[in-house]
Protein backbone atom coordinates (compact mmCIF):
# COMPACT_ATOMS: atom_id res chain seq x y z
CA UNK A 1 0.00 0.00 0.00
CA UNK A 2 1.37 3.44 -0.82
CA UNK A 3 2.49 5.36 2.22
CA UNK A 4 0.00 8.14 1.64
CA UNK A 5 -3.02 5.86 1.15
CA UNK A 6 -3.53 5.08 4.82
CA UNK A 7 -3.67 8.73 5.80
CA UNK A 8 -6.46 9.53 3.33
CA UNK A 9 -8.53 6.35 3.86
CA UNK A 10 -10.19 7.63 7.08
CA UNK A 11 -11.38 10.69 5.19
CA UNK A 12 -12.78 8.50 2.41
CA UNK A 13 -14.60 6.38 4.97
CA UNK A 14 -15.96 9.46 6.73
CA UNK A 15 -17.37 10.85 3.50
CA UNK A 16 -18.78 7.42 2.62
CA UNK A 17 -20.48 7.26 6.04
CA UNK A 18 -22.04 10.69 5.46
CA UNK A 19 -23.31 9.61 2.03
CA UNK A 20 -24.76 6.47 3.59
CA UNK A 21 -26.75 8.55 6.07
CA UNK A 22 -28.12 10.66 3.23
CA UNK A 23 -29.00 7.50 1.31
CA UNK A 24 -30.92 6.10 4.29
CA UNK A 25 -32.82 9.37 4.57
CA UNK A 26 -33.93 9.25 0.96
CA UNK A 27 -34.89 5.57 1.25
CA UNK A 28 -37.12 6.45 4.20
CA UNK A 29 -38.64 9.31 2.18
CA UNK A 30 -39.26 6.93 -0.73
CA UNK A 31 -41.13 4.56 1.59
CA UNK A 32 -43.37 7.38 2.82
CA UNK A 33 -44.01 9.27 -0.41
CA UNK A 34 -46.29 8.49 -3.29
CA UNK A 35 -45.97 10.74 -6.32
CA UNK A 36 -42.20 11.39 -6.16
CA UNK A 37 -41.21 7.99 -4.77
CA UNK A 38 -39.36 6.99 -7.95
CA UNK A 39 -37.17 10.07 -8.04
CA UNK A 40 -36.38 9.89 -4.34
CA UNK A 41 -35.47 6.21 -4.58
CA UNK A 42 -33.05 7.04 -7.43
CA UNK A 43 -31.33 9.62 -5.23
CA UNK A 44 -30.96 7.09 -2.44
CA UNK A 45 -29.35 4.59 -4.83
CA UNK A 46 -27.06 7.33 -6.19
CA UNK A 47 -25.74 8.24 -2.76
CA UNK A 48 -25.41 4.59 -1.77
CA UNK A 49 -23.36 3.78 -4.87
CA UNK A 50 -21.20 6.85 -4.32
CA UNK A 51 -20.59 5.79 -0.72
CA UNK A 52 -19.74 2.22 -1.75
CA UNK A 53 -17.27 3.57 -4.30
CA UNK A 54 -15.50 5.63 -1.65
CA UNK A 55 -15.39 2.68 0.78
CA UNK A 56 -13.76 0.52 -1.87
CA UNK A 57 -11.31 3.30 -2.72
CA UNK A 58 -10.39 3.54 0.95
CA UNK A 59 -9.57 -0.18 0.94
CA UNK A 60 -7.13 0.03 -1.97
CA UNK A 61 -3.69 -1.42 -1.55
CA UNK A 62 -1.22 -3.86 -3.04
CA UNK A 63 -1.51 -6.16 -4.87
CA UNK A 64 -3.93 -4.21 -7.02
CA UNK A 65 -7.33 -5.84 -7.40
CA UNK A 66 -9.67 -5.03 -10.29
CA UNK A 67 -12.60 -4.66 -7.91
CA UNK A 68 -10.88 -1.95 -5.86
CA UNK A 69 -9.60 0.08 -8.79
CA UNK A 70 -11.69 -0.42 -11.93
CA UNK A 71 -15.00 -1.34 -10.27
CA UNK A 72 -14.88 1.75 -8.07
CA UNK A 73 -14.97 4.05 -11.08
CA UNK A 74 -17.67 2.03 -12.84
CA UNK A 75 -19.88 1.98 -9.71
CA UNK A 76 -19.45 5.73 -9.19
CA UNK A 77 -20.26 6.43 -12.84
CA UNK A 78 -23.43 4.34 -12.62
CA UNK A 79 -24.35 6.24 -9.46
CA UNK A 80 -24.15 9.58 -11.26
CA UNK A 81 -26.29 8.17 -14.09
CA UNK A 82 -28.91 7.07 -11.54
CA UNK A 83 -28.82 10.59 -10.05
CA UNK A 84 -29.54 12.10 -13.46
CA UNK A 85 -32.45 9.76 -14.09
CA UNK A 86 -33.98 10.51 -10.69
CA UNK A 87 -33.60 14.25 -11.11
CA UNK A 88 -35.20 14.13 -14.56
CA UNK A 89 -38.13 12.22 -13.08
CA UNK A 90 -38.47 14.77 -10.27
CA UNK A 91 -38.84 17.72 -12.65
CA UNK A 92 -40.89 15.71 -15.20
CA UNK A 93 -38.19 16.18 -17.86
CA UNK A 94 -37.88 13.70 -20.77
CA UNK A 95 -35.84 10.63 -19.84
CA UNK A 96 -32.35 10.32 -21.30
CA UNK A 97 -32.07 6.54 -20.96
CA UNK A 98 -30.69 5.92 -24.45
CA UNK A 99 -28.05 8.63 -24.15
CA UNK A 100 -27.06 7.37 -20.71
CA UNK A 101 -26.87 3.76 -21.87
CA UNK A 102 -24.55 4.72 -24.74
CA UNK A 103 -22.36 6.81 -22.44
CA UNK A 104 -22.12 4.07 -19.81
CA UNK A 105 -21.34 1.45 -22.43
CA UNK A 106 -18.52 3.52 -23.92
CA UNK A 107 -16.96 5.11 -20.83
CA UNK A 108 -17.80 2.42 -18.30
CA UNK A 109 -16.84 -0.32 -20.71
CA UNK A 110 -13.49 1.32 -21.39
CA UNK A 111 -12.79 1.63 -17.65
CA UNK A 112 -13.78 -1.99 -17.06
CA UNK A 113 -11.47 -3.26 -19.81
CA UNK A 114 -8.45 -1.39 -18.51
CA UNK A 115 -6.18 -3.22 -16.11
CA UNK A 116 -5.92 -2.23 -12.43
CA UNK A 117 -2.21 -1.46 -12.71
CA UNK A 118 -0.65 1.91 -12.09
CA UNK A 119 0.21 2.31 -15.77
CA UNK A 120 -3.49 2.38 -16.66
CA UNK A 121 -4.46 4.52 -13.67
CA UNK A 122 -4.20 7.91 -15.38
CA UNK A 123 -6.47 6.88 -18.23
CA UNK A 124 -9.00 5.44 -15.79
CA UNK A 125 -9.02 8.72 -13.88
CA UNK A 126 -9.50 10.79 -17.05
CA UNK A 127 -12.44 8.64 -18.15
CA UNK A 128 -14.05 8.59 -14.70
CA UNK A 129 -13.89 12.33 -14.02
CA UNK A 130 -14.85 13.23 -17.58
CA UNK A 131 -17.85 10.87 -17.44
CA UNK A 132 -19.00 12.23 -14.08
CA UNK A 133 -18.62 15.83 -15.23
CA UNK A 134 -20.53 15.10 -18.43
CA UNK A 135 -23.45 13.55 -16.51
CA UNK A 136 -23.67 16.42 -14.00
CA UNK A 137 -23.52 19.05 -16.75
CA UNK A 138 -26.15 17.31 -18.85
CA UNK A 139 -28.37 16.96 -15.78
CA UNK A 140 -28.19 20.68 -15.07
CA UNK A 141 -29.00 21.48 -18.70
CA UNK A 142 -32.05 19.20 -18.60
CA UNK A 143 -33.54 20.49 -15.35
CA UNK A 144 -32.78 24.21 -15.43
CA UNK A 145 -35.99 25.24 -17.22
CA UNK A 146 -38.40 22.96 -15.29
CA UNK A 147 -36.84 23.96 -11.96
CA UNK A 148 -37.20 27.66 -12.71
CA UNK A 149 -40.76 27.22 -13.99
CA UNK A 150 -41.99 25.34 -10.90
CA UNK A 151 -39.83 26.65 -8.08
CA UNK A 152 -38.53 30.00 -9.30
CA UNK A 153 -35.10 31.55 -9.62
CA UNK A 154 -34.05 30.55 -6.11
CA UNK A 155 -34.06 26.88 -7.11
CA UNK A 156 -32.08 27.72 -10.22
CA UNK A 157 -29.46 29.52 -8.16
CA UNK A 158 -29.32 26.83 -5.46
CA UNK A 159 -29.12 23.77 -7.70
CA UNK A 160 -28.12 24.58 -11.25
CA UNK A 161 -25.35 27.09 -10.62
CA UNK A 162 -23.45 24.92 -8.08
CA UNK A 163 -24.12 21.88 -10.27
CA UNK A 164 -22.46 23.52 -13.26
CA UNK A 165 -19.52 24.55 -11.06
CA UNK A 166 -19.09 20.95 -9.85
CA UNK A 167 -19.31 19.64 -13.41
CA UNK A 168 -16.63 22.06 -14.56
CA UNK A 169 -14.46 21.08 -11.59
CA UNK A 170 -14.71 17.39 -12.50
CA UNK A 171 -13.85 18.15 -16.12
CA UNK A 172 -10.91 20.24 -14.90
CA UNK A 173 -9.61 17.27 -12.87
CA UNK A 174 -9.91 15.10 -15.97
CA UNK A 175 -7.99 17.62 -18.08
CA UNK A 176 -5.34 18.04 -15.39
CA UNK A 177 -4.77 14.30 -15.31
CA UNK A 178 -4.74 14.11 -19.11
CA UNK A 179 -1.95 16.68 -19.20
CA UNK A 180 0.09 14.74 -16.65
CA UNK A 181 -0.38 11.06 -17.46
CA UNK A 182 2.90 10.14 -15.84
CA UNK A 183 1.62 10.96 -12.33
CA UNK A 184 -1.77 9.35 -11.66
CA UNK A 185 -3.86 11.15 -9.04
CA UNK A 186 -5.71 8.11 -7.71
CA UNK A 187 -8.39 8.84 -5.14
CA UNK A 188 -6.70 7.06 -2.25
CA UNK A 189 -3.53 9.13 -2.51
CA UNK A 190 -3.16 11.88 0.06
CA UNK A 191 -2.87 14.88 -2.23
CA UNK A 192 -4.29 18.37 -1.99
CA UNK A 193 -6.42 17.73 -5.09
CA UNK A 194 -7.97 14.59 -3.59
CA UNK A 195 -8.61 16.28 -0.27
CA UNK A 196 -10.30 19.12 -2.12
CA UNK A 197 -12.35 16.60 -4.06
CA UNK A 198 -13.64 15.07 -0.81
CA UNK A 199 -14.73 18.51 0.39
CA UNK A 200 -16.44 19.07 -2.95
CA UNK A 201 -18.27 15.75 -2.58
CA UNK A 202 -19.37 16.67 0.95
CA UNK A 203 -20.51 20.20 0.15
CA UNK A 204 -22.01 19.29 -3.24
CA UNK A 205 -24.01 16.36 -1.91
CA UNK A 206 -25.14 18.40 1.13
CA UNK A 207 -26.36 21.17 -1.17
CA UNK A 208 -28.02 18.60 -3.43
CA UNK A 209 -29.85 17.00 -0.49
CA UNK A 210 -30.86 20.29 1.13
CA UNK A 211 -32.01 21.87 -2.12
CA UNK A 212 -34.12 18.97 -3.30
CA UNK A 213 -35.50 18.34 0.18
CA UNK A 214 -36.71 21.94 0.28
CA UNK A 215 -38.27 21.64 -3.18
CA UNK A 216 -39.84 18.29 -2.30
CA UNK A 217 -41.36 19.85 0.81
CA UNK A 218 -42.57 22.84 -1.20
CA UNK A 219 -44.21 20.55 -3.73
CA UNK A 220 -45.91 18.56 -0.96
CA UNK A 221 -47.19 21.75 0.68
CA UNK A 222 -48.64 22.95 -2.63
CA UNK A 223 -50.22 19.54 -3.17
CA UNK A 224 -51.77 19.50 0.31
CA UNK A 225 -53.00 23.07 -0.09
CA UNK A 226 -54.56 22.19 -3.41
CA UNK A 227 -56.11 19.03 -1.97
CA UNK A 228 -57.63 21.03 0.88
CA UNK A 229 -59.44 23.17 -1.71
CA UNK A 230 -60.70 20.28 -3.85
CA UNK A 231 -63.70 18.02 -3.56
CA UNK A 232 -62.43 14.45 -3.15
CA UNK A 233 -64.99 12.88 -5.51
CA UNK A 234 -65.14 15.33 -8.40
CA UNK A 235 -61.79 17.12 -8.17
CA UNK A 236 -63.58 20.47 -8.44
CA UNK A 237 -63.28 23.31 -5.96
CA UNK A 238 -64.99 22.52 -2.66
CA UNK A 239 -67.40 24.80 -0.79
CA UNK A 240 -64.66 26.59 1.16
CA UNK A 241 -62.62 27.31 -1.96
CA UNK A 242 -65.76 28.46 -3.78
CA UNK A 243 -66.52 30.97 -1.04
CA UNK A 244 -62.95 32.31 -1.23
CA UNK A 245 -63.14 32.72 -5.01
CA UNK A 246 -66.56 34.34 -4.88
CA UNK A 247 -65.37 36.92 -2.36
CA UNK A 248 -62.35 37.61 -4.56
CA UNK A 249 -64.59 38.18 -7.59
CA UNK A 250 -66.92 40.31 -5.49
CA UNK A 251 -64.04 42.55 -4.39
CA UNK A 252 -62.99 43.02 -8.02
CA UNK A 253 -66.56 43.91 -8.89
CA UNK A 254 -66.91 46.29 -5.95
CA UNK A 255 -63.68 48.16 -6.70
CA UNK A 256 -63.83 48.35 -10.48
CA UNK A 257 -67.34 47.37 -11.50
CA UNK A 258 -66.05 44.14 -13.07
CA UNK A 259 -69.18 42.14 -14.03
CA UNK A 260 -69.54 38.40 -13.53
CA UNK A 261 -72.32 35.84 -13.64
CA UNK A 262 -73.26 32.92 -11.42
CA UNK A 263 -74.62 29.61 -12.73
CA UNK A 264 -76.19 27.37 -10.08
CA UNK A 265 -76.65 23.88 -11.58
CA UNK A 266 -78.53 20.95 -10.08
CA UNK A 267 -78.68 17.39 -11.51
CA UNK A 268 -82.31 16.48 -12.09
CA UNK A 269 -83.82 13.52 -10.18
CA UNK A 270 -80.47 12.63 -8.66
CA UNK A 271 -82.08 10.88 -5.67
CA UNK A 272 -83.83 8.57 -8.12
CA UNK A 273 -80.43 7.58 -9.55
CA UNK A 274 -79.13 6.68 -6.09
CA UNK A 275 -82.30 4.81 -5.10
CA UNK A 276 -82.57 2.85 -8.36
CA UNK A 277 -78.95 2.17 -9.33
CA UNK A 278 -77.03 2.62 -6.08
CA UNK A 279 -74.70 5.23 -4.65
CA UNK A 280 -71.77 4.01 -6.77
CA UNK A 281 -73.75 4.94 -9.89
CA UNK A 282 -74.60 8.27 -8.30
CA UNK A 283 -70.93 8.93 -7.67
CA UNK A 284 -70.13 8.14 -11.32
CA UNK A 285 -72.83 10.59 -12.43
CA UNK A 286 -71.41 13.31 -10.19
CA UNK A 287 -67.86 12.69 -11.39
CA UNK A 288 -68.87 12.68 -15.06
CA UNK A 289 -70.93 15.86 -14.80
CA UNK A 290 -68.05 17.51 -12.96
CA UNK A 291 -65.66 16.48 -15.71
CA UNK A 292 -67.97 17.87 -18.37
CA UNK A 293 -68.27 21.18 -16.57
CA UNK A 294 -64.51 21.45 -16.10
CA UNK A 295 -63.78 20.63 -19.75
CA UNK A 296 -66.42 22.85 -21.31
CA UNK A 297 -66.03 25.89 -19.06
CA UNK A 298 -63.51 28.54 -20.00
CA UNK A 299 -60.10 28.52 -18.36
CA UNK A 300 -60.90 31.70 -16.44
CA UNK A 301 -64.25 30.38 -15.18
CA UNK A 302 -64.56 29.02 -11.65
CA UNK A 303 -66.21 25.60 -11.39
CA UNK A 304 -66.98 23.99 -8.04
CA UNK A 305 -69.17 21.48 -6.27
CA UNK A 306 -71.53 23.57 -4.18
CA UNK A 307 -72.99 20.68 -2.23
CA UNK A 308 -74.66 17.33 -2.93
CA UNK A 309 -75.63 17.32 -6.61
CA UNK A 310 -75.33 21.10 -6.99
CA UNK A 311 -72.52 22.83 -8.86
CA UNK A 312 -71.61 26.49 -9.11
CA UNK A 313 -69.92 28.14 -12.09
CA UNK A 314 -68.73 31.74 -11.87
CA UNK A 315 -68.16 33.41 -15.24
CA UNK A 316 -66.11 36.63 -15.22
CA UNK A 317 -66.78 39.40 -17.78
CA UNK A 318 -70.25 38.03 -18.56
CA UNK A 319 -73.54 39.86 -19.08
CA UNK A 320 -76.99 38.27 -18.86
CA UNK A 321 -77.10 37.14 -22.50
CA UNK A 322 -73.60 35.66 -22.44
CA UNK A 323 -74.23 33.87 -19.16
CA UNK A 324 -77.50 32.36 -20.41
CA UNK A 325 -75.78 31.21 -23.59
CA UNK A 326 -72.97 29.55 -21.59
CA UNK A 327 -75.51 27.86 -19.30
CA UNK A 328 -77.49 26.52 -22.25
CA UNK A 329 -74.31 25.09 -23.80
CA UNK A 330 -73.48 23.26 -20.57
CA UNK A 331 -77.04 21.97 -20.23
CA UNK A 332 -76.91 20.48 -23.73
CA UNK A 333 -73.52 18.88 -23.13
CA UNK A 334 -74.83 17.13 -20.00
CA UNK A 335 -78.03 16.02 -21.72
CA UNK A 336 -76.11 14.39 -24.58
CA UNK A 337 -73.86 12.24 -22.37
CA UNK A 338 -74.52 8.79 -20.94
CA UNK A 339 -73.20 7.12 -17.79
CA UNK A 340 -72.66 3.37 -17.45
CA UNK A 341 -74.20 1.86 -14.30
CA UNK A 342 -74.62 -1.91 -13.90
CA UNK A 343 -74.67 -2.35 -17.65
CA UNK A 344 -77.34 0.32 -18.14
CA UNK A 345 -76.77 3.59 -20.00
CA UNK A 346 -78.04 6.39 -17.80
CA UNK A 347 -78.96 9.77 -19.19
CA UNK A 348 -79.12 12.71 -16.83
CA UNK A 349 -80.21 16.28 -17.26
CA UNK A 350 -79.60 19.45 -15.30
CA UNK A 351 -81.50 22.56 -14.32
CA UNK A 352 -79.58 25.83 -14.19
CA UNK A 353 -80.36 29.15 -12.57
CA UNK A 354 -78.45 32.16 -13.87
CA UNK A 355 -77.79 35.46 -12.09
CA UNK A 356 -75.56 38.38 -13.03
CA UNK A 357 -74.08 40.47 -10.25
CA UNK A 358 -75.70 43.90 -10.19
CA UNK A 359 -74.37 47.24 -8.92
CA UNK A 360 -77.32 47.37 -6.51
CA UNK A 361 -76.37 44.08 -4.83
CA UNK A 362 -75.33 44.56 -1.22
CA UNK A 363 -73.11 41.50 -1.36
CA UNK A 364 -72.40 38.28 -3.19
CA UNK A 365 -75.06 36.50 -1.12
CA UNK A 366 -77.72 38.60 -2.84
CA UNK A 367 -76.66 37.39 -6.28
CA UNK A 368 -76.43 33.81 -5.03
CA UNK A 369 -79.95 34.03 -3.67
CA UNK A 370 -81.23 35.20 -7.09
CA UNK A 371 -79.45 32.30 -8.81
CA UNK A 372 -80.98 29.90 -6.28
CA UNK A 373 -84.49 31.26 -6.90
CA UNK A 374 -83.95 30.94 -10.64
CA UNK A 375 -82.83 27.33 -10.16
CA UNK A 376 -86.02 26.50 -8.24
CA UNK A 377 -88.06 28.11 -11.01
CA UNK A 378 -86.27 25.88 -13.55
CA UNK A 379 -87.26 22.83 -11.51
CA UNK A 380 -90.85 24.01 -11.03
CA UNK A 381 -91.18 24.64 -14.78
CA UNK A 382 -90.23 21.06 -15.69
CA UNK A 383 -86.44 20.74 -15.16
CA UNK A 384 -83.75 20.36 -17.85
CA UNK A 385 -83.78 24.05 -18.64
CA UNK A 386 -81.99 27.34 -18.05
CA UNK A 387 -83.80 30.11 -16.22
CA UNK A 388 -82.31 33.60 -15.80
CA UNK A 389 -82.91 35.44 -12.56
CA UNK A 390 -85.08 38.51 -12.44
CA UNK A 391 -82.96 41.68 -12.47
CA UNK A 392 -83.80 43.82 -9.45
CA UNK A 393 -85.11 47.29 -10.25
CA UNK A 394 -83.34 50.21 -8.63
CA UNK A 395 -86.62 52.13 -8.33
CA UNK A 396 -88.59 49.21 -6.88
CA UNK A 397 -90.88 50.42 -4.07
CA UNK A 398 -89.83 49.52 -0.56
CA UNK A 399 -92.08 47.40 1.53
CA UNK A 400 -93.91 49.28 4.25
CA UNK A 401 -93.43 47.79 7.68
C-alpha positions in Angstrom: 0.0 0.0 0.0 1.4 3.4 -0.8 2.5 5.4 2.2 0.0 8.1 1.6 -3.0 5.9 1.1 -3.5 5.1 4.8 -3.7 8.7 5.8 -6.5 9.5 3.3 -8.5 6.4 3.9 -10.2 7.6 7.1 -11.4 10.7 5.2 -12.8 8.5 2.4 -14.6 6.4 5.0 -16.0 9.5 6.7 -17.4 10.8 3.5 -18.8 7.4 2.6 -20.5 7.3 6.0 -22.0 10.7 5.5 -23.3 9.6 2.0 -24.8 6.5 3.6 -26.7 8.5 6.1 -28.1 10.7 3.2 -29.0 7.5 1.3 -30.9 6.1 4.3 -32.8 9.4 4.6 -33.9 9.3 1.0 -34.9 5.6 1.2 -37.1 6.4 4.2 -38.6 9.3 2.2 -39.3 6.9 -0.7 -41.1 4.6 1.6 -43.4 7.4 2.8 -44.0 9.3 -0.4 -46.3 8.5 -3.3 -46.0 10.7 -6.3 -42.2 11.4 -6.2 -41.2 8.0 -4.8 -39.4 7.0 -7.9 -37.2 10.1 -8.0 -36.4 9.9 -4.3 -35.5 6.2 -4.6 -33.1 7.0 -7.4 -31.3 9.6 -5.2 -31.0 7.1 -2.4 -29.3 4.6 -4.8 -27.1 7.3 -6.2 -25.7 8.2 -2.8 -25.4 4.6 -1.8 -23.4 3.8 -4.9 -21.2 6.8 -4.3 -20.6 5.8 -0.7 -19.7 2.2 -1.8 -17.3 3.6 -4.3 -15.5 5.6 -1.6 -15.4 2.7 0.8 -13.8 0.5 -1.9 -11.3 3.3 -2.7 -10.4 3.5 0.9 -9.6 -0.2 0.9 -7.1 0.0 -2.0 -3.7 -1.4 -1.5 -1.2 -3.9 -3.0 -1.5 -6.2 -4.9 -3.9 -4.2 -7.0 -7.3 -5.8 -7.4 -9.7 -5.0 -10.3 -12.6 -4.7 -7.9 -10.9 -1.9 -5.9 -9.6 0.1 -8.8 -11.7 -0.4 -11.9 -15.0 -1.3 -10.3 -14.9 1.8 -8.1 -15.0 4.1 -11.1 -17.7 2.0 -12.8 -19.9 2.0 -9.7 -19.5 5.7 -9.2 -20.3 6.4 -12.8 -23.4 4.3 -12.6 -24.4 6.2 -9.5 -24.1 9.6 -11.3 -26.3 8.2 -14.1 -28.9 7.1 -11.5 -28.8 10.6 -10.1 -29.5 12.1 -13.5 -32.5 9.8 -14.1 -34.0 10.5 -10.7 -33.6 14.3 -11.1 -35.2 14.1 -14.6 -38.1 12.2 -13.1 -38.5 14.8 -10.3 -38.8 17.7 -12.6 -40.9 15.7 -15.2 -38.2 16.2 -17.9 -37.9 13.7 -20.8 -35.8 10.6 -19.8 -32.4 10.3 -21.3 -32.1 6.5 -21.0 -30.7 5.9 -24.4 -28.0 8.6 -24.1 -27.1 7.4 -20.7 -26.9 3.8 -21.9 -24.5 4.7 -24.7 -22.4 6.8 -22.4 -22.1 4.1 -19.8 -21.3 1.4 -22.4 -18.5 3.5 -23.9 -17.0 5.1 -20.8 -17.8 2.4 -18.3 -16.8 -0.3 -20.7 -13.5 1.3 -21.4 -12.8 1.6 -17.7 -13.8 -2.0 -17.1 -11.5 -3.3 -19.8 -8.4 -1.4 -18.5 -6.2 -3.2 -16.1 -5.9 -2.2 -12.4 -2.2 -1.5 -12.7 -0.7 1.9 -12.1 0.2 2.3 -15.8 -3.5 2.4 -16.7 -4.5 4.5 -13.7 -4.2 7.9 -15.4 -6.5 6.9 -18.2 -9.0 5.4 -15.8 -9.0 8.7 -13.9 -9.5 10.8 -17.1 -12.4 8.6 -18.2 -14.0 8.6 -14.7 -13.9 12.3 -14.0 -14.8 13.2 -17.6 -17.8 10.9 -17.4 -19.0 12.2 -14.1 -18.6 15.8 -15.2 -20.5 15.1 -18.4 -23.4 13.6 -16.5 -23.7 16.4 -14.0 -23.5 19.1 -16.8 -26.2 17.3 -18.9 -28.4 17.0 -15.8 -28.2 20.7 -15.1 -29.0 21.5 -18.7 -32.1 19.2 -18.6 -33.5 20.5 -15.3 -32.8 24.2 -15.4 -36.0 25.2 -17.2 -38.4 23.0 -15.3 -36.8 24.0 -12.0 -37.2 27.7 -12.7 -40.8 27.2 -14.0 -42.0 25.3 -10.9 -39.8 26.6 -8.1 -38.5 30.0 -9.3 -35.1 31.6 -9.6 -34.0 30.5 -6.1 -34.1 26.9 -7.1 -32.1 27.7 -10.2 -29.5 29.5 -8.2 -29.3 26.8 -5.5 -29.1 23.8 -7.7 -28.1 24.6 -11.3 -25.4 27.1 -10.6 -23.5 24.9 -8.1 -24.1 21.9 -10.3 -22.5 23.5 -13.3 -19.5 24.5 -11.1 -19.1 21.0 -9.8 -19.3 19.6 -13.4 -16.6 22.1 -14.6 -14.5 21.1 -11.6 -14.7 17.4 -12.5 -13.8 18.2 -16.1 -10.9 20.2 -14.9 -9.6 17.3 -12.9 -9.9 15.1 -16.0 -8.0 17.6 -18.1 -5.3 18.0 -15.4 -4.8 14.3 -15.3 -4.7 14.1 -19.1 -2.0 16.7 -19.2 0.1 14.7 -16.6 -0.4 11.1 -17.5 2.9 10.1 -15.8 1.6 11.0 -12.3 -1.8 9.3 -11.7 -3.9 11.1 -9.0 -5.7 8.1 -7.7 -8.4 8.8 -5.1 -6.7 7.1 -2.3 -3.5 9.1 -2.5 -3.2 11.9 0.1 -2.9 14.9 -2.2 -4.3 18.4 -2.0 -6.4 17.7 -5.1 -8.0 14.6 -3.6 -8.6 16.3 -0.3 -10.3 19.1 -2.1 -12.4 16.6 -4.1 -13.6 15.1 -0.8 -14.7 18.5 0.4 -16.4 19.1 -3.0 -18.3 15.8 -2.6 -19.4 16.7 1.0 -20.5 20.2 0.1 -22.0 19.3 -3.2 -24.0 16.4 -1.9 -25.1 18.4 1.1 -26.4 21.2 -1.2 -28.0 18.6 -3.4 -29.9 17.0 -0.5 -30.9 20.3 1.1 -32.0 21.9 -2.1 -34.1 19.0 -3.3 -35.5 18.3 0.2 -36.7 21.9 0.3 -38.3 21.6 -3.2 -39.8 18.3 -2.3 -41.4 19.9 0.8 -42.6 22.8 -1.2 -44.2 20.5 -3.7 -45.9 18.6 -1.0 -47.2 21.8 0.7 -48.6 22.9 -2.6 -50.2 19.5 -3.2 -51.8 19.5 0.3 -53.0 23.1 -0.1 -54.6 22.2 -3.4 -56.1 19.0 -2.0 -57.6 21.0 0.9 -59.4 23.2 -1.7 -60.7 20.3 -3.9 -63.7 18.0 -3.6 -62.4 14.5 -3.2 -65.0 12.9 -5.5 -65.1 15.3 -8.4 -61.8 17.1 -8.2 -63.6 20.5 -8.4 -63.3 23.3 -6.0 -65.0 22.5 -2.7 -67.4 24.8 -0.8 -64.7 26.6 1.2 -62.6 27.3 -2.0 -65.8 28.5 -3.8 -66.5 31.0 -1.0 -63.0 32.3 -1.2 -63.1 32.7 -5.0 -66.6 34.3 -4.9 -65.4 36.9 -2.4 -62.3 37.6 -4.6 -64.6 38.2 -7.6 -66.9 40.3 -5.5 -64.0 42.5 -4.4 -63.0 43.0 -8.0 -66.6 43.9 -8.9 -66.9 46.3 -6.0 -63.7 48.2 -6.7 -63.8 48.3 -10.5 -67.3 47.4 -11.5 -66.1 44.1 -13.1 -69.2 42.1 -14.0 -69.5 38.4 -13.5 -72.3 35.8 -13.6 -73.3 32.9 -11.4 -74.6 29.6 -12.7 -76.2 27.4 -10.1 -76.7 23.9 -11.6 -78.5 20.9 -10.1 -78.7 17.4 -11.5 -82.3 16.5 -12.1 -83.8 13.5 -10.2 -80.5 12.6 -8.7 -82.1 10.9 -5.7 -83.8 8.6 -8.1 -80.4 7.6 -9.6 -79.1 6.7 -6.1 -82.3 4.8 -5.1 -82.6 2.8 -8.4 -79.0 2.2 -9.3 -77.0 2.6 -6.1 -74.7 5.2 -4.7 -71.8 4.0 -6.8 -73.7 4.9 -9.9 -74.6 8.3 -8.3 -70.9 8.9 -7.7 -70.1 8.1 -11.3 -72.8 10.6 -12.4 -71.4 13.3 -10.2 -67.9 12.7 -11.4 -68.9 12.7 -15.1 -70.9 15.9 -14.8 -68.0 17.5 -13.0 -65.7 16.5 -15.7 -68.0 17.9 -18.4 -68.3 21.2 -16.6 -64.5 21.4 -16.1 -63.8 20.6 -19.7 -66.4 22.9 -21.3 -66.0 25.9 -19.1 -63.5 28.5 -20.0 -60.1 28.5 -18.4 -60.9 31.7 -16.4 -64.3 30.4 -15.2 -64.6 29.0 -11.7 -66.2 25.6 -11.4 -67.0 24.0 -8.0 -69.2 21.5 -6.3 -71.5 23.6 -4.2 -73.0 20.7 -2.2 -74.7 17.3 -2.9 -75.6 17.3 -6.6 -75.3 21.1 -7.0 -72.5 22.8 -8.9 -71.6 26.5 -9.1 -69.9 28.1 -12.1 -68.7 31.7 -11.9 -68.2 33.4 -15.2 -66.1 36.6 -15.2 -66.8 39.4 -17.8 -70.3 38.0 -18.6 -73.5 39.9 -19.1 -77.0 38.3 -18.9 -77.1 37.1 -22.5 -73.6 35.7 -22.4 -74.2 33.9 -19.2 -77.5 32.4 -20.4 -75.8 31.2 -23.6 -73.0 29.5 -21.6 -75.5 27.9 -19.3 -77.5 26.5 -22.3 -74.3 25.1 -23.8 -73.5 23.3 -20.6 -77.0 22.0 -20.2 -76.9 20.5 -23.7 -73.5 18.9 -23.1 -74.8 17.1 -20.0 -78.0 16.0 -21.7 -76.1 14.4 -24.6 -73.9 12.2 -22.4 -74.5 8.8 -20.9 -73.2 7.1 -17.8 -72.7 3.4 -17.4 -74.2 1.9 -14.3 -74.6 -1.9 -13.9 -74.7 -2.4 -17.6 -77.3 0.3 -18.1 -76.8 3.6 -20.0 -78.0 6.4 -17.8 -79.0 9.8 -19.2 -79.1 12.7 -16.8 -80.2 16.3 -17.3 -79.6 19.4 -15.3 -81.5 22.6 -14.3 -79.6 25.8 -14.2 -80.4 29.1 -12.6 -78.4 32.2 -13.9 -77.8 35.5 -12.1 -75.6 38.4 -13.0 -74.1 40.5 -10.2 -75.7 43.9 -10.2 -74.4 47.2 -8.9 -77.3 47.4 -6.5 -76.4 44.1 -4.8 -75.3 44.6 -1.2 -73.1 41.5 -1.4 -72.4 38.3 -3.2 -75.1 36.5 -1.1 -77.7 38.6 -2.8 -76.7 37.4 -6.3 -76.4 33.8 -5.0 -80.0 34.0 -3.7 -81.2 35.2 -7.1 -79.5 32.3 -8.8 -81.0 29.9 -6.3 -84.5 31.3 -6.9 -83.9 30.9 -10.6 -82.8 27.3 -10.2 -86.0 26.5 -8.2 -88.1 28.1 -11.0 -86.3 25.9 -13.6 -87.3 22.8 -11.5 -90.8 24.0 -11.0 -91.2 24.6 -14.8 -90.2 21.1 -15.7 -86.4 20.7 -15.2 -83.7 20.4 -17.8 -83.8 24.0 -18.6 -82.0 27.3 -18.1 -83.8 30.1 -16.2 -82.3 33.6 -15.8 -82.9 35.4 -12.6 -85.1 38.5 -12.4 -83.0 41.7 -12.5 -83.8 43.8 -9.4 -85.1 47.3 -10.3 -83.3 50.2 -8.6 -86.6 52.1 -8.3 -88.6 49.2 -6.9 -90.9 50.4 -4.1 -89.8 49.5 -0.6 -92.1 47.4 1.5 -93.9 49.3 4.3 -93.4 47.8 7.7 
